[in-house]
Amino acid sequence: MISRLILTLIGATFLSNAAPVLTLVPSTNAIGEPGDLTGWGISVTPDPNYWVSFTGVILLNDSNPIGQFMGLLDLIGGPVNGALGPGATDWLAPFDPIQHTGFAEYLLDAGAAIGATTTLDVLVLYESFSDAPVNCSACYVDSGSIPLSFTAEIAAIPDSTVPEPASWAMAAIGLAACFSRAATKR
């Protein structure tokens, strides 16, 4: 009877702790050409009760490896001293290939086939704190993980919209003809 009561209380305590909600940006697959560095940003809705710091982005499975995955969220941890406070506004961490910020990046293989797709399964690790971790060394509450699954795709190289040099020459000849007719009519 006592052991059952203890297990129930532990379960109730665990369920009352909410976790941050993660949404990838873009929420669909990241598309790039062979050799591109593509990636995802993230929008994070904070835990309503605790400070959260992201500590890891672990690749569990790459169904059809067409590149190299690297987690970025754990390099940032959060928007304020590496953490996200309870009740804060949603945190948007856009993917920036120059600064290597956002959720994750994926370097597409230069020799990958057009149309190739892979599904990536990752585990995002985080720690919860009762106060800002930078201010309180004894505020650790617990740790957790959030599974995510998404795709990356090799896209066809788009056609160039810049006219061919021969098209420019034809346009120049046409304009010259228009100007010469206008000049002769005066």
N, C-alpha and C positions, 0 to 999 in steps of 0.2 A: 504494500500500500504506500509506503513512504517513497520507494524507488519510482513508482509510477508518478507521484506528485512532483518529484524533482525533475523527471524527464519532461513532463508537461510544462513546467515553468521554464526550463531551458529552451524548449521549442517555442514557447510564446515570446520569450525575449529575443530569440533569433529572428522570428517573423516580424517583430515590431521594428527592427532595424531596416530601414529602406536603403536601397543602393542608388548610386547615381544612374541616370538614364543616358545611354550613349546613342547618338544618331550620326551615321557617316554622312559626309558631305563631299561629293554627291552621294545620294543614298543608293544609287545603282552602281553598275560596274565602271571602273576607270578605264577609259579607252585610250590607246596610244599606238603610235607607229613603232615598227621594230627599232630598237635602240633608244626609245624615249624613256625618260624618267617620269612616271606617272604616279599618282597617289590620291589620298583621301584626306580631307579635313574632318573635323568632328565638332558636333554640338553636344554639350554636356549639360543636362539638367541636374543640379546639385542634389545631394542627399538632404532631406529637410532637417535632419537633426545633427549631423556630424560634418566636420571638416574632412575632406577626402584628398589624398595624394596618390596619383597613378604611379605605380612602381615597375610595371612591366607590360610588354606586349609580346606575347609568345606565339609564334607560328606553330600550330599543331599539325596542319595538313595543307599541302599545296597539291591539288588533285592532278594537275597537268603542268608541271613547272615550265613557265615560259619566261622566267626572269628571276630576279633576286628580291626578296622581301626584306624590309627593315622597318621595325616599329619606331615611331617618333614620339608618341604621347608620353612615354615614361621619361624621355629626356627633358620634358617641360614640367611634368608633374601636376601642374595647375597654374592658374593665372596670377595668384598672389603668393609670392615666396614658395612656389612649387606646390600649392594646395588650392582647393576650391572650398569656400566657406558655405555653411548651411544657409539657405534662404537667399543666396546670391542670385543675381540674374543668370540665365543660361550662359555658359561660356562657349564661345565660338573660336575654335582654333583652326583657321583655314590651312590647307596644304600650300606650302611655299617651297618649290623645288630648289630655289637659291639658298634660302635660310635653313632648309631641311626641318620645317616645322609642320605640324598638323598631326594626324593620327598615324599614318604610315605611308611609305613610298614603295614603289615597285619598279625596278629597273628592267624594262622589257629587253629580252635577248635580241641582238641585232639580226640574227638569222632565223628568228621565229616566223612561222607561217602566218600569213594574213588570215584573219578569222579565228585563230587559235584562242581558246578561252580556258581559264583556270578558276577553280573555286578555292578560296583561301579561308581556312578555319583558324581563328586566333582566340587566345584567351587574354583578356585585359585584367591585370592584377592591380589592386588598390589597397590602401590602408586607410582606416577611419580614425579620427581623433576627436576628443570632446572639446578641444580648443585649437587655435592656430598652432600647428606643430612647431613653427619657428619660435613661438613664445612659451611653449610648455613642453618640457621634456618628458613629463609623466602623464600625458594626455592620450596615449595610445589606447584605442578601444578594441579594434579587431582588424582583420584583413578579409578581403573577399576577391571574387573573380567574376568576370562577365564574359560569356562566350559570344563571339560574333562570326558571321559567315558572309562572304561577299565575293565578287568576281573581278577579274581583270581580263581584258580582251585586246588582241592585236587588231588594229583597224587598217583598212586599206588607205594608202597614201592618197589624199585628195588631189584631184586634177588642179593644175595651176590656173588661176584666173587671169594671169598676166598674158596679154596677147603675144603671139609669136612675132618675131622680128619682121617676117614677111607681111603680117597683118598691119603692122605699123607703117610699112612702106606703102601699102595699098591705101591706107587712110590718108597718108601725106599726099599721095597723088590725087586722091579725091578732093581734098581740101584745096590743093593748088588749082585744080580745075574749077572749083567753085569761085575762088578768088579771081581767076583770070576772066571768067564770064562776067562777074560783077564789075570788073574794071572796064571791060569792053562795052558794057551797057551804059556807062556814064558818058 
